[in-house]
Each structure stands twice: as C-alpha cells, then as structure tokens.
C-alpha cells in the first residue's frame, strides 16, 4: 500500500512593524524567490500574493518538514535575499510569528481566489483587521500584546 497525503496550509506573515516595505515594482521577484524556497523543500506553492506589509501563501508542506521549520526557512531566506537585492531599501525583516491555517481540498480554490485578490481586498480592510478576522474564524484566542503598537 502507498502513502498518500494532502496538507494544504494558508500561511500569513508580515513585515516588522507591519511597515509598508514590499513595493509593487519588485514584489513578484520576492514571490518567485519564495516559490524557489518552497520547491527546494519538496513542497508545493499553489498561490502567493500580498500587499506592501504582508504576504499570503497557499502551500502544501511536505511531511518531512515541520511547519515551524518550514516557515522559519521561508522567512529567513527571503528576508536575507530582500535585504541583499537592493530592491527593498526600507525592509528590516519579517515580524516574529505567523498565522498558519489548515485548509481542506474543498476550500482550496476559495483560498486561492482570496489570495489573488489581496490588493482589492485591502482597499477597505487593514492587515490587522484581516488578521484578527482570520484568527477568530479559526477559533483562535487573540493575545492583544501582539497587536499593541
């Protein structure tokens, strides 16, 4: 018998201080770099997008990687590249922590659509409002100390 798995995750992380440091001109380069990191971890990136202060991903993380190690590497390697590239002069790194939510196969296309429409979505909603909503929808108790400015 073979082993089968499908491990979809909606991953969200933001820049330090939620500063608007990911410019439109070079954001696709960051997304492509992250795609390479994911691929090198034998995982699959279904969608990536964001706005100036955060990124959303729908990813299937290979079971040989823990979620925390996977996210650490994505953030660490992409942060290093962004600082060295010269395209993101005010980028100071990614904020500590992240949000990651399990997604069922039936939800996959809905989450892909949601991620694709980030710029449109954020015309009316801040990152903090969106993140709070995602946490509450998942039944996660919010620790306010992470939202204090």
Backbone torsions as a table, in degrees:
resi	resn	phi	psi	omega
1	UNK	NA	139.0	176.7
2	UNK	-88.3	162.5	175.1
3	UNK	-102.0	136.5	179.4
4	UNK	-127.1	150.7	177.3
5	UNK	-158.2	156.0	174.7
6	UNK	-146.5	107.4	-173.9
7	UNK	-122.4	81.8	179.1
8	UNK	-83.5	135.5	176.3
9	UNK	-132.6	137.8	171.1
10	UNK	-97.3	112.7	-176.2
11	UNK	-109.4	134.4	179.5
12	UNK	-133.6	130.8	172.8
13	UNK	-148.9	156.3	-174.5
14	UNK	-130.3	167.6	179.8
15	UNK	-70.9	159.4	176.9
16	UNK	-55.2	131.1	179.8
17	UNK	65.7	12.7	-175.7
18	UNK	50.7	36.9	177.5
19	UNK	-72.2	145.3	-179.8
20	UNK	-82.9	85.0	-172.0
21	UNK	-116.2	-6.6	-178.0
22	UNK	-99.8	96.9	-174.9
23	UNK	-76.7	150.3	-178.6
24	UNK	-59.6	-34.0	-175.7
25	UNK	-61.5	-34.5	-174.4
26	UNK	-121.9	8.9	-177.0
27	UNK	-63.2	-35.0	-179.9
28	UNK	-64.6	-30.2	176.4
29	UNK	-65.6	-40.8	177.0
30	UNK	-63.2	-45.7	-179.6
31	UNK	-60.4	-41.9	178.1
32	UNK	-65.9	-37.8	177.8
33	UNK	-63.9	-45.2	178.2
34	UNK	-63.4	-39.1	176.4
35	UNK	-56.6	-41.1	177.9
36	UNK	-64.3	-40.1	177.1
37	UNK	-60.7	-47.9	-179.0
38	UNK	-60.5	-46.0	-179.7
39	UNK	-60.9	-41.6	179.7
40	UNK	-67.2	-14.5	176.7
41	UNK	-99.2	18.6	179.9
42	UNK	54.7	32.3	179.8
43	UNK	-115.1	174.5	-175.9
44	UNK	-128.5	128.9	176.4
45	UNK	-97.9	117.4	-179.9
46	UNK	-89.6	-34.9	-179.8
47	UNK	-158.7	143.3	173.1
48	UNK	-143.1	140.7	177.9
49	UNK	-172.4	171.5	178.2
50	UNK	178.2	-162.5	173.8
51	UNK	-133.2	-164.0	-170.8
52	UNK	-61.0	-23.3	-174.2
53	UNK	-118.2	-2.1	179.1
54	UNK	-161.1	166.1	-178.5
55	UNK	-129.7	142.4	171.0
56	UNK	-115.6	144.5	175.5
57	UNK	-138.9	145.4	164.8
58	UNK	-112.7	117.7	-171.6
59	UNK	-137.3	147.9	171.8
60	UNK	-106.6	106.9	-177.2
61	UNK	-86.5	124.8	179.6
62	UNK	-60.4	138.9	-174.2
63	UNK	-65.8	-9.3	176.1
64	UNK	-76.7	-6.9	-179.9
65	UNK	-113.3	135.2	170.8
66	UNK	-74.4	151.9	179.5
67	UNK	-58.3	-46.4	-176.4
68	UNK	-63.4	-40.1	177.8
69	UNK	-67.8	-39.9	178.9
70	UNK	-60.8	-50.2	-178.4
71	UNK	-65.0	-42.7	178.1
72	UNK	-55.0	-46.7	-178.0
73	UNK	-67.6	-42.5	178.6
74	UNK	-59.2	-47.2	-178.1
75	UNK	-68.8	-43.9	-176.9
76	UNK	-65.5	-51.4	-177.5
77	UNK	-66.0	-41.7	-179.5
78	UNK	-68.9	-36.2	177.7
79	UNK	-62.6	-46.4	178.4
80	UNK	-59.5	-44.8	179.2
81	UNK	-63.6	-43.6	-178.8
82	UNK	-61.9	-40.5	179.9
83	UNK	-68.1	-36.9	-178.3
84	UNK	-80.4	-24.3	-173.9
85	UNK	-67.1	-28.5	-176.1
86	UNK	82.2	-4.4	-178.5
87	UNK	-86.1	-11.8	-176.1
88	UNK	-130.3	68.9	-170.2
89	UNK	-62.4	-24.5	-179.7
90	UNK	-103.7	4.3	178.1
91	UNK	-70.9	123.5	-179.7
92	UNK	-104.9	-4.7	-178.9
93	UNK	127.3	178.4	177.0
94	UNK	-88.8	148.0	176.2
95	UNK	-65.6	158.0	174.8
96	UNK	-66.8	142.8	176.3
97	UNK	85.3	179.6	-177.3
98	UNK	-171.8	168.2	170.9
99	UNK	-117.0	133.3	177.1
100	UNK	-139.4	131.4	-172.1
101	UNK	-132.0	131.0	177.1
102	UNK	-66.4	140.3	-178.2
103	UNK	-126.9	133.6	177.5
104	UNK	-81.0	162.2	177.9
105	UNK	-57.3	-38.0	-179.7
106	UNK	-66.5	-26.8	-179.9
107	UNK	-88.5	-11.1	-172.3
108	UNK	-51.6	-54.3	-177.0
109	UNK	-64.9	-35.1	177.7
110	UNK	-64.2	-44.1	-179.9
111	UNK	-67.8	-39.4	175.9
112	UNK	-58.7	-46.1	178.3
113	UNK	-61.5	-41.5	178.9
114	UNK	-61.5	-45.0	-179.1
115	UNK	-66.8	-40.6	179.8
116	UNK	-60.6	-30.7	-174.2
117	UNK	-98.1	27.2	-176.9
118	UNK	-59.6	-46.4	-178.7
119	UNK	-61.2	-43.9	177.9
120	UNK	-62.8	-46.1	-178.3
121	UNK	-60.0	-40.3	-173.9
122	UNK	-85.6	9.3	170.4
123	UNK	-67.7	-29.0	-175.2
124	UNK	-118.9	-9.6	-173.4
125	UNK	-130.7	131.2	176.7
126	UNK	-77.6	165.3	175.8
127	UNK	-58.5	-45.3	-178.1
128	UNK	-60.1	-44.0	178.5
129	UNK	-61.4	-44.3	179.8
130	UNK	-63.7	-45.8	-177.0
131	UNK	-64.6	-43.2	176.5
132	UNK	-58.2	-43.7	-179.7
133	UNK	-62.9	-44.3	178.4
134	UNK	-59.8	-44.8	179.9
135	UNK	-62.3	-46.8	-179.3
136	UNK	-64.4	-39.3	178.2
137	UNK	-61.9	-26.9	179.8
138	UNK	-91.9	2.6	179.4
139	UNK	75.1	23.7	-178.0
140	UNK	-92.8	131.3	176.4
141	UNK	-76.0	128.3	-176.8
142	UNK	-83.5	131.1	173.9
143	UNK	-96.4	109.1	-173.5
144	UNK	-61.4	-22.9	-178.2
145	UNK	-62.8	-22.2	178.6
146	UNK	-84.6	-5.0	180.0
147	UNK	-111.5	-4.5	179.6
148	UNK	-71.6	138.2	-178.7
149	UNK	-91.0	NA	NA
